[in-house]
Amino acid sequence: EKTEQLFTLSDQIWRLAELSYEEVRSAGLLADTLIQEGFSVEMGIAAMPTAFIARWGAGSPVMGFLGEFDALDELSQTAGVTSPQPLTEGAPGHGCGHNALGVGSLGAALALKAYLEATGRQGTVLYFGCPAEEGAGSKQFLARAGVFAGVDFVYTWHPADLNQVQSSRTVAIMGANFNFRGITAHAGSTPHLGRSALDAAELMSVGVNYLREH
């Protein structure tokens, strides 16, 4: 029943192709659709303008769905073409089906709402709009802000070449910036008084890489 609506929404987000934390129109399309379907929507949660939560229903269980909608830099591409053919050279585009990620989860939320309505069972359906899946992330900030408190379970999904429930795990990513400052000294007469910022950066790189691998 919702196929045409969801496909249209996915195509719209494909064409918008907004980068991490800049998905204003993409998030707005998803939020507007949820409002039209009877959900209440709170935008800008956890101090992120493009993060939002949509609610429908009441009581337990409290069931959530994660939706992402960010694009990647320089991946502009004509839809349905398997060789490089940018819509706009150097512009952002959707990799890994990110235009479908948020829409697919939205479809699941609508299907669960319809099921609860048809059966008369109680439950709360939540949709979490999660920006920057391929950037610095947002779910860790949502968790830190307590957005997931009281939720019984949360589903997410990702496009693949077959339908399955995956039992594999992946590691998380958290970005950080480091500054290295050295002390100058005469390399011939007093090298022991110097501190090389470059050496520090290289040593850190090697050490972190060993930690990552082992």
C-alpha positions in Angstrom: 0.0 0.0 0.0 2.9 2.4 0.7 5.3 1.2 -2.1 4.8 4.2 -4.4 5.0 6.7 -1.6 8.2 5.2 -0.2 9.9 4.8 -3.6 9.1 8.5 -4.4 10.6 9.5 -1.0 13.7 7.5 -1.6 14.2 9.0 -5.0 13.8 12.5 -3.6 16.5 11.9 -1.0 18.7 10.4 -3.7 18.5 13.7 -5.6 19.0 15.9 -2.6 22.3 14.0 -1.6 23.0 16.1 1.6 26.2 15.6 3.5 26.6 14.6 7.2 24.8 17.0 9.6 23.6 19.0 6.6 20.6 16.8 5.7 18.0 19.5 6.4 15.7 18.8 3.5 16.1 15.0 3.7 15.3 14.9 7.4 12.4 17.3 6.7 10.9 15.0 4.1 11.0 12.0 6.4 9.6 14.0 9.4 6.8 15.5 7.3 5.8 12.1 6.1 5.7 10.8 9.6 3.6 13.7 10.7 1.1 13.0 7.8 0.9 9.4 9.0 -0.1 10.5 12.6 3.3 10.6 14.4 4.4 13.4 16.6 7.8 14.7 15.7 10.5 16.4 17.8 13.3 17.9 15.7 16.8 18.9 16.7 17.2 16.3 19.5 20.6 15.9 21.3 21.7 19.3 20.0 21.8 18.1 16.3 19.5 20.1 14.0 18.9 17.1 11.6 18.3 14.5 14.3 14.7 13.9 15.3 12.4 11.4 17.0 8.9 10.5 15.9 6.3 8.9 18.2 3.1 7.0 17.8 1.0 5.0 20.2 1.3 4.4 23.9 2.4 1.9 26.5 4.7 -1.2 26.2 6.5 -2.5 24.3 8.4 0.6 23.1 9.8 -0.3 19.7 12.2 1.8 17.8 13.6 2.0 14.2 16.8 3.8 13.2 16.8 5.8 9.9 19.8 7.4 8.2 19.8 9.7 5.2 23.2 11.3 4.7 25.2 11.3 1.5 28.9 11.0 0.8 31.2 13.5 -0.8 32.0 13.3 -4.6 29.6 10.3 -5.1 27.1 12.1 -7.4 25.7 9.4 -9.7 22.8 9.0 -12.1 20.3 6.5 -10.7 20.2 3.0 -12.3 23.5 3.4 -14.0 26.3 0.9 -12.9 29.2 2.9 -14.4 30.4 6.3 -13.2 28.0 9.0 -14.5 27.8 11.9 -12.1 24.7 14.1 -12.0 27.1 16.9 -11.1 30.8 16.4 -11.2 32.4 16.4 -7.7 29.0 16.7 -6.0 27.8 14.5 -3.1 25.9 11.3 -3.8 24.4 8.4 -1.9 26.7 5.4 -1.3 25.5 2.1 0.3 21.9 2.9 -0.4 21.7 5.7 2.2 18.8 7.2 0.4 16.9 4.0 1.2 18.1 3.5 4.7 15.8 6.0 6.4 12.9 5.3 4.0 13.0 1.5 4.6 12.9 2.0 8.4 10.1 4.5 7.9 8.2 1.8 6.0 8.8 -0.6 8.8 7.5 1.9 11.4 4.3 2.5 9.3 3.8 -1.3 8.9 4.1 -1.8 12.7 1.7 1.1 13.4 -0.8 -0.4 10.9 -0.5 -3.8 12.7 -1.1 -2.3 16.1 -4.2 -0.5 14.8 -5.6 -3.6 13.1 -5.1 -5.9 16.1 -6.0 -3.4 18.8 -2.8 -4.2 20.7 -0.9 -1.5 22.6 2.6 -0.4 22.0 4.7 2.7 21.2 6.4 3.0 17.8 9.5 5.3 17.7 11.4 6.4 14.6 14.9 7.9 15.3 16.2 10.2 12.5 19.9 9.6 12.7 22.2 12.0 10.7 25.8 11.4 9.7 25.9 7.6 9.5 29.0 8.0 7.4 30.4 11.0 9.2 31.2 11.4 12.8 28.0 9.6 13.7 25.0 10.5 15.8 23.8 7.5 17.7 26.5 7.8 20.3 25.3 11.4 21.0 21.7 10.3 21.1 22.6 7.6 23.6 24.6 10.0 25.7 21.6 12.4 25.7 19.3 9.5 27.0 17.2 9.4 23.9 17.1 5.6 23.9 16.1 5.3 27.6 13.0 3.2 28.1 13.1 1.7 24.6 12.7 -2.1 24.7 14.4 -2.7 21.4 15.6 -0.9 18.3 15.9 -2.2 14.8 18.1 -1.0 12.0 18.9 -2.4 8.5 21.3 -2.0 5.6 20.9 -2.8 1.9 22.7 -5.9 0.8 22.6 -8.6 -1.9 20.3 -10.9 0.1 17.6 -10.7 2.8 18.8 -12.0 6.2 19.1 -11.2 9.9 22.8 -10.7 10.4 24.5 -12.0 13.5 27.9 -10.4 12.7 29.1 -7.4 14.5 31.0 -4.3 13.4 33.2 -1.9 15.4 32.1 1.7 16.1 34.0 4.8 15.1 34.7 7.9 17.2 36.6 10.8 15.8 39.1 13.0 17.7 41.7 15.6 16.9 45.2 15.6 18.2 47.7 18.4 18.2 51.5 17.8 18.3 53.8 20.6 19.5 57.6 20.3 19.5 60.5 22.2 21.0 63.2 23.5 18.6 66.9 22.8 19.3 70.1 22.8 17.3 70.3 19.5 15.6 74.1 19.4 15.6 75.1 20.6 19.1 72.0 20.2 21.3 69.7 17.7 19.8 68.9 16.2 23.2 67.1 19.5 24.1 64.7 19.2 21.2 61.3 17.5 21.1 60.1 16.4 17.6 56.3 16.8 17.0 56.7 14.7 13.8 58.4 11.9 15.8 55.5 12.0 18.3 52.9 11.8 15.5 54.7 8.9 13.8 55.0 7.0 17.1 51.4 7.5 17.9 50.4 6.3 14.4 52.4 3.1 14.7 51.1 2.4 18.3 47.5 3.0 17.5 47.7 0.9 14.4 49.1 -2.0 16.4 46.3 -1.5 19.0 43.7 -1.6 16.1 45.1 -4.8 14.6 45.8 -6.7 17.8 
